[in-house]
Amino acid sequence: MTENIVPNDHEKLRTLEAQVQVLAQAVRALAEGLEEIPSQDTDREKQAARGARLAHELLLSEGL
């Protein structure tokens, strides 16, 4: 017979903290992808796409 095991509050908090860290990394990747740095000669579309792809991969890695 299997029982449903409910995670304790400490485990829930650790999971939430990990998810918040991944969300912060994703937002940072998006911001850096959209950031315009005058001294750099980069293709803005490629830079934005790279930031979006990295953000997406971070979220997927955490199952979000």
PDBQT receptor file of N, H, CA, C and O in Angstrom, charges set to zero:
ATOM      1  N   MET A   1       0.834  -1.174   0.000  1.00  0.00    +0.000 N 
ATOM      2  CA  MET A   1       0.000   0.000   0.000  1.00  0.00    +0.000 C 
ATOM      3  C   MET A   1       0.888   1.249   0.000  1.00  0.00    +0.000 C 
ATOM      4  O   MET A   1       1.779   1.378   0.840  1.00  0.00    +0.000 OA
ATOM      5  N   THR A   2       0.646   2.156  -0.931  1.00  0.00    +0.000 N 
ATOM      6  H   THR A   2      -0.077   2.051  -1.613  1.00  0.00    +0.000 HD
ATOM      7  CA  THR A   2       1.463   3.365  -1.001  1.00  0.00    +0.000 C 
ATOM      8  C   THR A   2       0.749   4.503  -0.300  1.00  0.00    +0.000 C 
ATOM      9  O   THR A   2      -0.476   4.622  -0.339  1.00  0.00    +0.000 OA
ATOM     10  N   GLU A   3       1.548   5.330   0.340  1.00  0.00    +0.000 N 
ATOM     11  H   GLU A   3       2.543   5.234   0.372  1.00  0.00    +0.000 HD
ATOM     12  CA  GLU A   3       1.003   6.493   1.037  1.00  0.00    +0.000 C 
ATOM     13  C   GLU A   3       1.495   7.753   0.339  1.00  0.00    +0.000 C 
ATOM     14  O   GLU A   3       2.603   7.798  -0.194  1.00  0.00    +0.000 OA
ATOM     15  N   ASN A   4       0.651   8.769   0.356  1.00  0.00    +0.000 N 
ATOM     16  H   ASN A   4      -0.250   8.733   0.790  1.00  0.00    +0.000 HD
ATOM     17  CA  ASN A   4       1.089  10.064  -0.160  1.00  0.00    +0.000 C 
ATOM     18  C   ASN A   4       1.929  10.728   0.910  1.00  0.00    +0.000 C 
ATOM     19  O   ASN A   4       1.466  10.952   2.029  1.00  0.00    +0.000 OA
ATOM     20  N   ILE A   5       3.154  11.037   0.566  1.00  0.00    +0.000 N 
ATOM     21  H   ILE A   5       3.530  10.855  -0.342  1.00  0.00    +0.000 HD
ATOM     22  CA  ILE A   5       4.047  11.678   1.525  1.00  0.00    +0.000 C 
ATOM     23  C   ILE A   5       4.087  13.169   1.197  1.00  0.00    +0.000 C 
ATOM     24  O   ILE A   5       4.507  13.573   0.113  1.00  0.00    +0.000 OA
ATOM     25  N   VAL A   6       3.649  13.957   2.138  1.00  0.00    +0.000 N 
ATOM     26  H   VAL A   6       3.308  13.628   3.019  1.00  0.00    +0.000 HD
ATOM     27  CA  VAL A   6       3.620  15.403   1.954  1.00  0.00    +0.000 C 
ATOM     28  C   VAL A   6       4.945  15.974   2.435  1.00  0.00    +0.000 C 
ATOM     29  O   VAL A   6       5.356  15.718   3.567  1.00  0.00    +0.000 OA
ATOM     30  N   PRO A   7       5.622  16.750   1.583  1.00  0.00    +0.000 N 
ATOM     31  CA  PRO A   7       6.899  17.331   2.005  1.00  0.00    +0.000 C 
ATOM     32  C   PRO A   7       6.689  18.269   3.192  1.00  0.00    +0.000 C 
ATOM     33  O   PRO A   7       5.681  18.969   3.278  1.00  0.00    +0.000 OA
ATOM     34  N   ASN A   8       7.641  18.267   4.085  1.00  0.00    +0.000 N 
ATOM     35  H   ASN A   8       8.460  17.698   4.016  1.00  0.00    +0.000 HD
ATOM     36  CA  ASN A   8       7.509  19.182   5.222  1.00  0.00    +0.000 C 
ATOM     37  C   ASN A   8       7.785  20.609   4.778  1.00  0.00    +0.000 C 
ATOM     38  O   ASN A   8       8.200  20.855   3.645  1.00  0.00    +0.000 OA
ATOM     39  N   ASP A   9       7.550  21.534   5.679  1.00  0.00    +0.000 N 
ATOM     40  H   ASP A   9       7.213  21.334   6.599  1.00  0.00    +0.000 HD
ATOM     41  CA  ASP A   9       7.691  22.953   5.343  1.00  0.00    +0.000 C 
ATOM     42  C   ASP A   9       9.118  23.298   4.924  1.00  0.00    +0.000 C 
ATOM     43  O   ASP A   9       9.319  24.138   4.047  1.00  0.00    +0.000 OA
ATOM     44  N   HIS A  10      10.094  22.665   5.536  1.00  0.00    +0.000 N 
ATOM     45  H   HIS A  10       9.930  21.982   6.248  1.00  0.00    +0.000 HD
ATOM     46  CA  HIS A  10      11.496  22.944   5.185  1.00  0.00    +0.000 C 
ATOM     47  C   HIS A  10      11.780  22.547   3.735  1.00  0.00    +0.000 C 
ATOM     48  O   HIS A  10      12.437  23.294   3.011  1.00  0.00    +0.000 OA
ATOM     49  N   GLU A  11      11.300  21.401   3.312  1.00  0.00    +0.000 N 
ATOM     50  H   GLU A  11      10.766  20.794   3.901  1.00  0.00    +0.000 HD
ATOM     51  CA  GLU A  11      11.500  20.954   1.931  1.00  0.00    +0.000 C 
ATOM     52  C   GLU A  11      10.766  21.863   0.950  1.00  0.00    +0.000 C 
ATOM     53  O   GLU A  11      11.285  22.176  -0.121  1.00  0.00    +0.000 OA
ATOM     54  N   LYS A  12       9.570  22.281   1.315  1.00  0.00    +0.000 N 
ATOM     55  H   LYS A  12       9.148  22.027   2.186  1.00  0.00    +0.000 HD
ATOM     56  CA  LYS A  12       8.815  23.194   0.453  1.00  0.00    +0.000 C 
ATOM     57  C   LYS A  12       9.566  24.514   0.293  1.00  0.00    +0.000 C 
ATOM     58  O   LYS A  12       9.649  25.063  -0.806  1.00  0.00    +0.000 OA
ATOM     59  N   LEU A  13      10.109  25.011   1.394  1.00  0.00    +0.000 N 
ATOM     60  H   LEU A  13      10.043  24.565   2.286  1.00  0.00    +0.000 HD
ATOM     61  CA  LEU A  13      10.854  26.269   1.351  1.00  0.00    +0.000 C 
ATOM     62  C   LEU A  13      12.104  26.133   0.491  1.00  0.00    +0.000 C 
ATOM     63  O   LEU A  13      12.417  27.040  -0.281  1.00  0.00    +0.000 OA
ATOM     64  N   ARG A  14      12.823  25.023   0.606  1.00  0.00    +0.000 N 
ATOM     65  H   ARG A  14      12.569  24.286   1.232  1.00  0.00    +0.000 HD
ATOM     66  CA  ARG A  14      14.014  24.802  -0.221  1.00  0.00    +0.000 C 
ATOM     67  C   ARG A  14      13.649  24.748  -1.702  1.00  0.00    +0.000 C 
ATOM     68  O   ARG A  14      14.362  25.296  -2.543  1.00  0.00    +0.000 OA
ATOM     69  N   THR A  15      12.543  24.089  -2.016  1.00  0.00    +0.000 N 
ATOM     70  H   THR A  15      11.964  23.644  -1.333  1.00  0.00    +0.000 HD
ATOM     71  CA  THR A  15      12.090  24.014  -3.405  1.00  0.00    +0.000 C 
ATOM     72  C   THR A  15      11.729  25.404  -3.923  1.00  0.00    +0.000 C 
ATOM     73  O   THR A  15      12.105  25.775  -5.035  1.00  0.00    +0.000 OA
ATOM     74  N   LEU A  16      11.011  26.158  -3.126  1.00  0.00    +0.000 N 
ATOM     75  H   LEU A  16      10.706  25.856  -2.222  1.00  0.00    +0.000 HD
ATOM     76  CA  LEU A  16      10.617  27.511  -3.519  1.00  0.00    +0.000 C 
ATOM     77  C   LEU A  16      11.836  28.401  -3.714  1.00  0.00    +0.000 C 
ATOM     78  O   LEU A  16      11.896  29.169  -4.675  1.00  0.00    +0.000 OA
ATOM     79  N   GLU A  17      12.805  28.305  -2.815  1.00  0.00    +0.000 N 
ATOM     80  H   GLU A  17      12.756  27.681  -2.035  1.00  0.00    +0.000 HD
ATOM     81  CA  GLU A  17      14.024  29.107  -2.949  1.00  0.00    +0.000 C 
ATOM     82  C   GLU A  17      14.780  28.756  -4.225  1.00  0.00    +0.000 C 
ATOM     83  O   GLU A  17      15.288  29.646  -4.906  1.00  0.00    +0.000 OA
ATOM     84  N   ALA A  18      14.858  27.480  -4.552  1.00  0.00    +0.000 N 
ATOM     85  H   ALA A  18      14.445  26.757  -3.999  1.00  0.00    +0.000 HD
ATOM     86  CA  ALA A  18      15.546  27.060  -5.774  1.00  0.00    +0.000 C 
ATOM     87  C   ALA A  18      14.824  27.596  -7.004  1.00  0.00    +0.000 C 
ATOM     88  O   ALA A  18      15.462  28.036  -7.960  1.00  0.00    +0.000 OA
ATOM     89  N   GLN A  19      13.495  27.558  -6.979  1.00  0.00    +0.000 N 
ATOM     90  H   GLN A  19      12.977  27.200  -6.202  1.00  0.00    +0.000 HD
ATOM     91  CA  GLN A  19      12.725  28.062  -8.116  1.00  0.00    +0.000 C 
ATOM     92  C   GLN A  19      12.886  29.563  -8.266  1.00  0.00    +0.000 C 
ATOM     93  O   GLN A  19      12.980  30.063  -9.387  1.00  0.00    +0.000 OA
ATOM     94  N   VAL A  20      12.920  30.288  -7.161  1.00  0.00    +0.000 N 
ATOM     95  H   VAL A  20      12.844  29.882  -6.251  1.00  0.00    +0.000 HD
ATOM     96  CA  VAL A  20      13.113  31.744  -7.218  1.00  0.00    +0.000 C 
ATOM     97  C   VAL A  20      14.486  32.069  -7.776  1.00  0.00    +0.000 C 
ATOM     98  O   VAL A  20      14.630  33.016  -8.550  1.00  0.00    +0.000 OA
ATOM     99  N   GLN A  21      15.508  31.292  -7.391  1.00  0.00    +0.000 N 
ATOM    100  H   GLN A  21      15.391  30.523  -6.762  1.00  0.00    +0.000 HD
ATOM    101  CA  GLN A  21      16.849  31.522  -7.930  1.00  0.00    +0.000 C 
ATOM    102  C   GLN A  21      16.880  31.305  -9.438  1.00  0.00    +0.000 C 
ATOM    103  O   GLN A  21      17.515  32.073 -10.161  1.00  0.00    +0.000 OA
ATOM    104  N   VAL A  22      16.207  30.273  -9.914  1.00  0.00    +0.000 N 
ATOM    105  H   VAL A  22      15.691  29.649  -9.327  1.00  0.00    +0.000 HD
ATOM    106  CA  VAL A  22      16.169  30.009 -11.349  1.00  0.00    +0.000 C 
ATOM    107  C   VAL A  22      15.406  31.113 -12.065  1.00  0.00    +0.000 C 
ATOM    108  O   VAL A  22      15.811  31.542 -13.146  1.00  0.00    +0.000 OA
ATOM    109  N   LEU A  23      14.315  31.577 -11.484  1.00  0.00    +0.000 N 
ATOM    110  H   LEU A  23      13.986  31.229 -10.606  1.00  0.00    +0.000 HD
ATOM    111  CA  LEU A  23      13.572  32.678 -12.094  1.00  0.00    +0.000 C 
ATOM    112  C   LEU A  23      14.423  33.942 -12.167  1.00  0.00    +0.000 C 
ATOM    113  O   LEU A  23      14.379  34.667 -13.160  1.00  0.00    +0.000 OA
ATOM    114  N   ALA A  24      15.195  34.204 -11.119  1.00  0.00    +0.000 N 
ATOM    115  H   ALA A  24      15.232  33.615 -10.312  1.00  0.00    +0.000 HD
ATOM    116  CA  ALA A  24      16.086  35.373 -11.130  1.00  0.00    +0.000 C 
ATOM    117  C   ALA A  24      17.139  35.232 -12.221  1.00  0.00    +0.000 C 
ATOM    118  O   ALA A  24      17.451  36.208 -12.904  1.00  0.00    +0.000 OA
ATOM    119  N   GLN A  25      17.689  34.037 -12.396  1.00  0.00    +0.000 N 
ATOM    120  H   GLN A  25      17.435  33.244 -11.841  1.00  0.00    +0.000 HD
ATOM    121  CA  GLN A  25      18.672  33.805 -13.457  1.00  0.00    +0.000 C 
ATOM    122  C   GLN A  25      18.031  34.001 -14.832  1.00  0.00    +0.000 C 
ATOM    123  O   GLN A  25      18.653  34.559 -15.737  1.00  0.00    +0.000 OA
ATOM    124  N   ALA A  26      16.796  33.544 -14.984  1.00  0.00    +0.000 N 
ATOM    125  H   ALA A  26      16.292  33.091 -14.249  1.00  0.00    +0.000 HD
ATOM    126  CA  ALA A  26      16.102  33.695 -16.266  1.00  0.00    +0.000 C 
ATOM    127  C   ALA A  26      15.855  35.166 -16.573  1.00  0.00    +0.000 C 
ATOM    128  O   ALA A  26      16.045  35.604 -17.708  1.00  0.00    +0.000 OA
ATOM    129  N   VAL A  27      15.436  35.925 -15.576  1.00  0.00    +0.000 N 
ATOM    130  H   VAL A  27      15.281  35.569 -14.655  1.00  0.00    +0.000 HD
ATOM    131  CA  VAL A  27      15.202  37.360 -15.774  1.00  0.00    +0.000 C 
ATOM    132  C   VAL A  27      16.515  38.059 -16.112  1.00  0.00    +0.000 C 
ATOM    133  O   VAL A  27      16.552  38.935 -16.976  1.00  0.00    +0.000 OA
ATOM    134  N   ARG A  28      17.591  37.670 -15.431  1.00  0.00    +0.000 N 
ATOM    135  H   ARG A  28      17.561  36.958 -14.729  1.00  0.00    +0.000 HD
ATOM    136  CA  ARG A  28      18.903  38.257 -15.714  1.00  0.00    +0.000 C 
ATOM    137  C   ARG A  28      19.332  37.962 -17.155  1.00  0.00    +0.000 C 
ATOM    138  O   ARG A  28      19.861  38.836 -17.841  1.00  0.00    +0.000 OA
ATOM    139  N   ALA A  29      19.099  36.723 -17.606  1.00  0.00    +0.000 N 
ATOM    140  H   ALA A  29      18.669  36.013 -17.049  1.00  0.00    +0.000 HD
ATOM    141  CA  ALA A  29      19.457  36.353 -18.983  1.00  0.00    +0.000 C 
ATOM    142  C   ALA A  29      18.656  37.170 -19.983  1.00  0.00    +0.000 C 
ATOM    143  O   ALA A  29      19.193  37.619 -20.995  1.00  0.00    +0.000 OA
ATOM    144  N   LEU A  30      17.374  37.364 -19.702  1.00  0.00    +0.000 N 
ATOM    145  H   LEU A  30      16.938  37.000 -18.879  1.00  0.00    +0.000 HD
ATOM    146  CA  LEU A  30      16.550  38.174 -20.595  1.00  0.00    +0.000 C 
ATOM    147  C   LEU A  30      17.021  39.623 -20.615  1.00  0.00    +0.000 C 
ATOM    148  O   LEU A  30      17.128  40.235 -21.677  1.00  0.00    +0.000 OA
ATOM    149  N   ALA A  31      17.300  40.164 -19.437  1.00  0.00    +0.000 N 
ATOM    150  H   ALA A  31      17.213  39.666 -18.574  1.00  0.00    +0.000 HD
ATOM    151  CA  ALA A  31      17.752  41.554 -19.357  1.00  0.00    +0.000 C 
ATOM    152  C   ALA A  31      19.072  41.749 -20.092  1.00  0.00    +0.000 C 
ATOM    153  O   ALA A  31      19.243  42.727 -20.819  1.00  0.00    +0.000 OA
ATOM    154  N   GLU A  32      20.001  40.823 -19.903  1.00  0.00    +0.000 N 
ATOM    155  H   GLU A  32      19.862  40.028 -19.312  1.00  0.00    +0.000 HD
ATOM    156  CA  GLU A  32      21.286  40.934 -20.597  1.00  0.00    +0.000 C 
ATOM    157  C   GLU A  32      21.114  40.791 -22.102  1.00  0.00    +0.000 C 
ATOM    158  O   GLU A  32      21.834  41.422 -22.875  1.00  0.00    +0.000 OA
ATOM    159  N   GLY A  33      20.164  39.964 -22.519  1.00  0.00    +0.000 N 
ATOM    160  H   GLY A  33      19.579  39.451 -21.891  1.00  0.00    +0.000 HD
ATOM    161  CA  GLY A  33      19.898  39.801 -23.943  1.00  0.00    +0.000 C 
ATOM    162  C   GLY A  33      19.310  41.049 -24.581  1.00  0.00    +0.000 C 
ATOM    163  O   GLY A  33      19.500  41.298 -25.772  1.00  0.00    +0.000 OA
ATOM    164  N   LEU A  34      18.596  41.831 -23.779  1.00  0.00    +0.000 N 
ATOM    165  H   LEU A  34      18.442  41.629 -22.812  1.00  0.00    +0.000 HD
ATOM    166  CA  LEU A  34      17.965  43.044 -24.293  1.00  0.00    +0.000 C 
ATOM    167  C   LEU A  34      18.788  44.299 -24.021  1.00  0.00    +0.000 C 
ATOM    168  O   LEU A  34      18.474  45.383 -24.515  1.00  0.00    +0.000 OA
ATOM    169  N   GLU A  35      19.842  44.136 -23.231  1.00  0.00    +0.000 N 
ATOM    170  H   GLU A  35      20.097  43.256 -22.830  1.00  0.00    +0.000 HD
ATOM    171  CA  GLU A  35      20.672  45.272 -22.860  1.00  0.00    +0.000 C 
ATOM    172  C   GLU A  35      21.430  45.803 -24.075  1.00  0.00    +0.000 C 
ATOM    173  O   GLU A  35      21.979  45.040 -24.871  1.00  0.00    +0.000 OA
ATOM    174  N   GLU A  36      21.443  47.094 -24.193  1.00  0.00    +0.000 N 
ATOM    175  H   GLU A  36      20.997  47.713 -23.547  1.00  0.00    +0.000 HD
ATOM    176  CA  GLU A  36      22.172  47.725 -25.301  1.00  0.00    +0.000 C 
ATOM    177  C   GLU A  36      23.452  48.325 -24.749  1.00  0.00    +0.000 C 
ATOM    178  O   GLU A  36      23.420  49.251 -23.938  1.00  0.00    +0.000 OA
ATOM    179  N   ILE A  37      24.558  47.798 -25.188  1.00  0.00    +0.000 N 
ATOM    180  H   ILE A  37      24.584  47.046 -25.847  1.00  0.00    +0.000 HD
ATOM    181  CA  ILE A  37      25.854  48.287 -24.741  1.00  0.00    +0.000 C 
ATOM    182  C   ILE A  37      26.512  49.009 -25.918  1.00  0.00    +0.000 C 
ATOM    183  O   ILE A  37      26.919  48.372 -26.890  1.00  0.00    +0.000 OA
ATOM    184  N   PRO A  38      26.615  50.337 -25.831  1.00  0.00    +0.000 N 
ATOM    185  CA  PRO A  38      27.134  51.122 -26.956  1.00  0.00    +0.000 C 
ATOM    186  C   PRO A  38      28.533  50.717 -27.416  1.00  0.00    +0.000 C 
ATOM    187  O   PRO A  38      28.844  50.832 -28.602  1.00  0.00    +0.000 OA
ATOM    188  N   SER A  39      29.369  50.253 -26.513  1.00  0.00    +0.000 N 
ATOM    189  H   SER A  39      29.116  50.159 -25.550  1.00  0.00    +0.000 HD
ATOM    190  CA  SER A  39      30.745  49.935 -26.888  1.00  0.00    +0.000 C 
ATOM    191  C   SER A  39      30.873  48.598 -27.612  1.00  0.00    +0.000 C 
ATOM    192  O   SER A  39      31.929  48.283 -28.160  1.00  0.00    +0.000 OA
ATOM    193  N   GLN A  40      29.815  47.825 -27.613  1.00  0.00    +0.000 N 
ATOM    194  H   GLN A  40      28.957  48.080 -27.168  1.00  0.00    +0.000 HD
ATOM    195  CA  GLN A  40      29.875  46.525 -28.279  1.00  0.00    +0.000 C 
ATOM    196  C   GLN A  40      29.112  46.576 -29.593  1.00  0.00    +0.000 C 
ATOM    197  O   GLN A  40      28.007  47.113 -29.666  1.00  0.00    +0.000 OA
ATOM    198  N   ASP A  41      29.708  46.019 -30.612  1.00  0.00    +0.000 N 
ATOM    199  H   ASP A  41      30.606  45.582 -30.553  1.00  0.00    +0.000 HD
ATOM    200  CA  ASP A  41      29.053  45.958 -31.912  1.00  0.00    +0.000 C 
ATOM    201  C   ASP A  41      28.474  44.551 -32.073  1.00  0.00    +0.000 C 
ATOM    202  O   ASP A  41      29.116  43.663 -32.633  1.00  0.00    +0.000 OA
ATOM    203  N   THR A  42      27.265  44.367 -31.576  1.00  0.00    +0.000 N 
ATOM    204  H   THR A  42      26.743  45.089 -31.121  1.00  0.00    +0.000 HD
ATOM    205  CA  THR A  42      26.631  43.049 -31.641  1.00  0.00    +0.000 C 
ATOM    206  C   THR A  42      25.313  43.140 -32.394  1.00  0.00    +0.000 C 
ATOM    207  O   THR A  42      24.700  44.203 -32.492  1.00  0.00    +0.000 OA
ATOM    208  N   ASP A  43      24.913  42.039 -32.903  1.00  0.00    +0.000 N 
ATOM    209  H   ASP A  43      25.411  41.176 -32.824  1.00  0.00    +0.000 HD
ATOM    210  CA  ASP A  43      23.624  41.952 -33.579  1.00  0.00    +0.000 C 
ATOM    211  C   ASP A  43      22.547  41.842 -32.507  1.00  0.00    +0.000 C 
ATOM    212  O   ASP A  43      22.458  40.832 -31.809  1.00  0.00    +0.000 OA
ATOM    213  N   ARG A  44      21.736  42.877 -32.378  1.00  0.00    +0.000 N 
ATOM    214  H   ARG A  44      21.808  43.698 -32.945  1.00  0.00    +0.000 HD
ATOM    215  CA  ARG A  44      20.733  42.945 -31.303  1.00  0.00    +0.000 C 
ATOM    216  C   ARG A  44      19.762  41.772 -31.344  1.00  0.00    +0.000 C 
ATOM    217  O   ARG A  44      19.406  41.238 -30.294  1.00  0.00    +0.000 OA
ATOM    218  N   GLU A  45      19.333  41.365 -32.517  1.00  0.00    +0.000 N 
ATOM    219  H   GLU A  45      19.623  41.800 -33.370  1.00  0.00    +0.000 HD
ATOM    220  CA  GLU A  45      18.374  40.264 -32.608  1.00  0.00    +0.000 C 
ATOM    221  C   GLU A  45      18.990  38.954 -32.111  1.00  0.00    +0.000 C 
ATOM    222  O   GLU A  45      18.348  38.185 -31.395  1.00  0.00    +0.000 OA
ATOM    223  N   LYS A  46      20.236  38.715 -32.501  1.00  0.00    +0.000 N 
ATOM    224  H   LYS A  46      20.758  39.339 -33.082  1.00  0.00    +0.000 HD
ATOM    225  CA  LYS A  46      20.915  37.497 -32.044  1.00  0.00    +0.000 C 
ATOM    226  C   LYS A  46      21.135  37.530 -30.537  1.00  0.00    +0.000 C 
ATOM    227  O   LYS A  46      20.977  36.515 -29.859  1.00  0.00    +0.000 OA
ATOM    228  N   GLN A  47      21.497  38.691 -30.018  1.00  0.00    +0.000 N 
ATOM    229  H   GLN A  47      21.625  39.516 -30.568  1.00  0.00    +0.000 HD
ATOM    230  CA  GLN A  47      21.734  38.837 -28.586  1.00  0.00    +0.000 C 
ATOM    231  C   GLN A  47      20.431  38.617 -27.811  1.00  0.00    +0.000 C 
ATOM    232  O   GLN A  47      20.432  37.937 -26.785  1.00  0.00    +0.000 OA
ATOM    233  N   ALA A  48      19.336  39.179 -28.286  1.00  0.00    +0.000 N 
ATOM    234  H   ALA A  48      19.335  39.732 -29.119  1.00  0.00    +0.000 HD
ATOM    235  CA  ALA A  48      18.041  38.996 -27.626  1.00  0.00    +0.000 C 
ATOM    236  C   ALA A  48      17.592  37.544 -27.705  1.00  0.00    +0.000 C 
ATOM    237  O   ALA A  48      17.071  36.998 -26.732  1.00  0.00    +0.000 OA
ATOM    238  N   ALA A  49      17.792  36.926 -28.850  1.00  0.00    +0.000 N 
ATOM    239  H   ALA A  49      18.215  37.369 -29.640  1.00  0.00    +0.000 HD
ATOM    240  CA  ALA A  49      17.407  35.521 -29.016  1.00  0.00    +0.000 C 
ATOM    241  C   ALA A  49      18.229  34.625 -28.100  1.00  0.00    +0.000 C 
ATOM    242  O   ALA A  49      17.702  33.672 -27.525  1.00  0.00    +0.000 OA
ATOM    243  N   ARG A  50      19.506  34.924 -27.962  1.00  0.00    +0.000 N 
ATOM    244  H   ARG A  50      19.934  35.698 -28.429  1.00  0.00    +0.000 HD
ATOM    245  CA  ARG A  50      20.366  34.131 -27.079  1.00  0.00    +0.000 C 
ATOM    246  C   ARG A  50      19.897  34.259 -25.627  1.00  0.00    +0.000 C 
ATOM    247  O   ARG A  50      19.854  33.268 -24.898  1.00  0.00    +0.000 OA
ATOM    248  N   GLY A  51      19.548  35.474 -25.210  1.00  0.00    +0.000 N 
ATOM    249  H   GLY A  51      19.583  36.280 -25.802  1.00  0.00    +0.000 HD
ATOM    250  CA  GLY A  51      19.045  35.689 -23.854  1.00  0.00    +0.000 C 
ATOM    251  C   GLY A  51      17.740  34.960 -23.615  1.00  0.00    +0.000 C 
ATOM    252  O   GLY A  51      17.543  34.356 -22.561  1.00  0.00    +0.000 OA
ATOM    253  N   ALA A  52      16.846  35.015 -24.594  1.00  0.00    +0.000 N 
ATOM    254  H   ALA A  52      17.007  35.505 -25.451  1.00  0.00    +0.000 HD
ATOM    255  CA  ALA A  52      15.558  34.329 -24.468  1.00  0.00    +0.000 C 
ATOM    256  C   ALA A  52      15.746  32.814 -24.425  1.00  0.00    +0.000 C 
ATOM    257  O   ALA A  52      15.077  32.121 -23.659  1.00  0.00    +0.000 OA
ATOM    258  N   ARG A  53      16.652  32.310 -25.244  1.00  0.00    +0.000 N 
ATOM    259  H   ARG A  53      17.195  32.873 -25.866  1.00  0.00    +0.000 HD
ATOM    260  CA  ARG A  53      16.910  30.863 -25.264  1.00  0.00    +0.000 C 
ATOM    261  C   ARG A  53      17.496  30.397 -23.925  1.00  0.00    +0.000 C 
ATOM    262  O   ARG A  53      17.102  29.356 -23.398  1.00  0.00    +0.000 OA
ATOM    263  N   LEU A  54      18.428  31.165 -23.386  1.00  0.00    +0.000 N 
ATOM    264  H   LEU A  54      18.749  32.010 -23.814  1.00  0.00    +0.000 HD
ATOM    265  CA  LEU A  54      19.023  30.813 -22.106  1.00  0.00    +0.000 C 
ATOM    266  C   LEU A  54      17.969  30.849 -20.996  1.00  0.00    +0.000 C 
ATOM    267  O   LEU A  54      17.920  29.950 -20.156  1.00  0.00    +0.000 OA
ATOM    268  N   ALA A  55      17.139  31.871 -20.992  1.00  0.00    +0.000 N 
ATOM    269  H   ALA A  55      17.178  32.601 -21.675  1.00  0.00    +0.000 HD
ATOM    270  CA  ALA A  55      16.073  31.975 -19.990  1.00  0.00    +0.000 C 
ATOM    271  C   ALA A  55      15.145  30.764 -20.097  1.00  0.00    +0.000 C 
ATOM    272  O   ALA A  55      14.767  30.173 -19.086  1.00  0.00    +0.000 OA
ATOM    273  N   HIS A  56      14.787  30.404 -21.313  1.00  0.00    +0.000 N 
ATOM    274  H   HIS A  56      15.094  30.884 -22.134  1.00  0.00    +0.000 HD
ATOM    275  CA  HIS A  56      13.898  29.268 -21.532  1.00  0.00    +0.000 C 
ATOM    276  C   HIS A  56      14.534  27.967 -21.033  1.00  0.00    +0.000 C 
ATOM    277  O   HIS A  56      13.868  27.155 -20.390  1.00  0.00    +0.000 OA
ATOM    278  N   GLU A  57      15.807  27.772 -21.325  1.00  0.00    +0.000 N 
ATOM    279  H   GLU A  57      16.348  28.432 -21.846  1.00  0.00    +0.000 HD
ATOM    280  CA  GLU A  57      16.508  26.574 -20.881  1.00  0.00    +0.000 C 
ATOM    281  C   GLU A  57      16.598  26.510 -19.354  1.00  0.00    +0.000 C 
ATOM    282  O   GLU A  57      16.451  25.440 -18.763  1.00  0.00    +0.000 OA
ATOM    283  N   LEU A  58      16.837  27.645 -18.728  1.00  0.00    +0.000 N 
ATOM    284  H   LEU A  58      16.957  28.515 -19.207  1.00  0.00    +0.000 HD
ATOM    285  CA  LEU A  58      16.881  27.685 -17.264  1.00  0.00    +0.000 C 
ATOM    286  C   LEU A  58      15.531  27.269 -16.667  1.00  0.00    +0.000 C 
ATOM    287  O   LEU A  58      15.470  26.470 -15.732  1.00  0.00    +0.000 OA
ATOM    288  N   LEU A  59      14.461  27.823 -17.223  1.00  0.00    +0.000 N 
ATOM    289  H   LEU A  59      14.511  28.471 -17.982  1.00  0.00    +0.000 HD
ATOM    290  CA  LEU A  59      13.131  27.488 -16.713  1.00  0.00    +0.000 C 
ATOM    291  C   LEU A  59      12.804  26.026 -16.935  1.00  0.00    +0.000 C 
ATOM    292  O   LEU A  59      12.242  25.374 -16.055  1.00  0.00    +0.000 OA
ATOM    293  N   LEU A  60      13.147  25.506 -18.096  1.00  0.00    +0.000 N 
ATOM    294  H   LEU A  60      13.604  26.036 -18.810  1.00  0.00    +0.000 HD
ATOM    295  CA  LEU A  60      12.894  24.091 -18.383  1.00  0.00    +0.000 C 
ATOM    296  C   LEU A  60      13.678  23.179 -17.457  1.00  0.00    +0.000 C 
ATOM    297  O   LEU A  60      13.180  22.136 -17.034  1.00  0.00    +0.000 OA
ATOM    298  N   SER A  61      14.911  23.574 -17.141  1.00  0.00    +0.000 N 
ATOM    299  H   SER A  61      15.316  24.421 -17.484  1.00  0.00    +0.000 HD
ATOM    300  CA  SER A  61      15.744  22.746 -16.280  1.00  0.00    +0.000 C 
ATOM    301  C   SER A  61      15.152  22.605 -14.879  1.00  0.00    +0.000 C 
ATOM    302  O   SER A  61      15.405  21.621 -14.184  1.00  0.00    +0.000 OA
ATOM    303  N   GLU A  62      14.369  23.589 -14.479  1.00  0.00    +0.000 N 
ATOM    304  H   GLU A  62      14.163  24.388 -15.044  1.00  0.00    +0.000 HD
ATOM    305  CA  GLU A  62      13.748  23.552 -13.157  1.00  0.00    +0.000 C 
ATOM    306  C   GLU A  62      12.318  23.042 -13.217  1.00  0.00    +0.000 C 
ATOM    307  O   GLU A  62      11.646  22.928 -12.193  1.00  0.00    +0.000 OA
ATOM    308  N   GLY A  63      11.856  22.733 -14.435  1.00  0.00    +0.000 N 
ATOM    309  H   GLY A  63      12.402  22.825 -15.267  1.00  0.00    +0.000 HD
ATOM    310  CA  GLY A  63      10.495  22.228 -14.588  1.00  0.00    +0.000 C 
ATOM    311  C   GLY A  63       9.442  23.312 -14.458  1.00  0.00    +0.000 C 
ATOM    312  O   GLY A  63       8.301  23.036 -14.087  1.00  0.00    +0.000 OA
ATOM    313  N   LEU A  64       9.820  24.533 -14.761  1.00  0.00    +0.000 N 
ATOM    314  H   LEU A  64      10.747  24.757 -15.063  1.00  0.00    +0.000 HD
ATOM    315  CA  LEU A  64       8.862  25.658 -14.665  1.00  0.00    +0.000 C 
ATOM    316  C   LEU A  64       8.318  26.011 -16.018  1.00  0.00    +0.000 C 
ATOM    317  O   LEU A  64       7.503  26.926 -16.136  1.00  0.00    +0.000 OA
TER     318      LEU A  64
